[in-house]
Amino acid sequence: MTNVWFALGLTVFAGLATGVGSAIAFFAKRTNYRFLAVSTGFSAGVMLYVSFVEIFYKGVDALAEVYGDYWGTGSIRHPSLAACF
């Protein structure tokens, strides 16, 4: 039951953050297009990073399941991939 309240709290917090952000945008006197462009690019980059990292580890698990540890979990320790993480 504790997990349910924690999840509900996080959801309410995210909803309130969205509301605060929209209120700031609604009541702003002027529009700073440079700030909007930078913040949109940053948020897009964060979403892409999270998506690709999640896909990468699922792919590593699938490779390990089919080809064994050399192409699966062992490939994370490969020097060319070590710079990515």
N, C-alpha and C positions, 0 to 999 in steps of 0.2 A: 504494500500500500504506500510505502514511502516513495517508491519510484514514481508512482502515479502523481503524487503531489509535487515532486521535483519536476517532472515533465510538464505538468500544468503550470507551475511557476515559470519555467523557461518560456513556455508558449505565451503566457501573459506578458512577460518582460519583452519578448520580441514584438508583440503587438503594440505595447506601449511605446517602444522605441520607434516603430513605424509611425505611430500617431504623432509623436514629438517631432520627428523629421518632416512629416507633411505639414505640421503647423508652422514650423520654421520657414518652409518653402512658401507656404500660403501667405504668411504675414510679412515676408521680406519686401523691402521698399524697392530694391533694384535687383536685377539678375546679373550675376557674375558668370558669364559663359565660359571663361577659362577654368574657373573652379568646377563648374558642372562637367566640363570635358575631362578634366583630370580625375575627378571622383568617379565618373562613369567608367573611364578606362581602368582605374584601380580596381573597382568592384568586378569588372569583367575579368581582369587578370586573376583575381582571387578565386572567382568561380571556376575558371578554367583550370587553375592549379589544383584545386580540391578535386575536381572531376577526374583529371588525368592521374593524380596520385591514387585515387580509389580504383580506377581502371587498371593501373599498373600492377598493384598488388593482387588484384583478382587474376590478372594475366599470368603473373609469376606463379600463383598457386595452381592455375590450370596447366602451365608448362611443367611444373614439378610433378603433377599427377600423371601426365602423359609420358614425359621423357625422363623423369627422375630428378635427382638433386642437382646434377650438373647444369641443366638448362633451366631449372626452376629456381630454388632458393640460392643455389650456388652462384647464379648469374648476378645477384645483387652485389656480391663481393668482387665482381669483375672490375678491374681498374677503370675501364671506360664508363661504367655506370656509377662508380663511387663518387664522382664529382656531382652527380645529380641529387644525391641525398646526403 
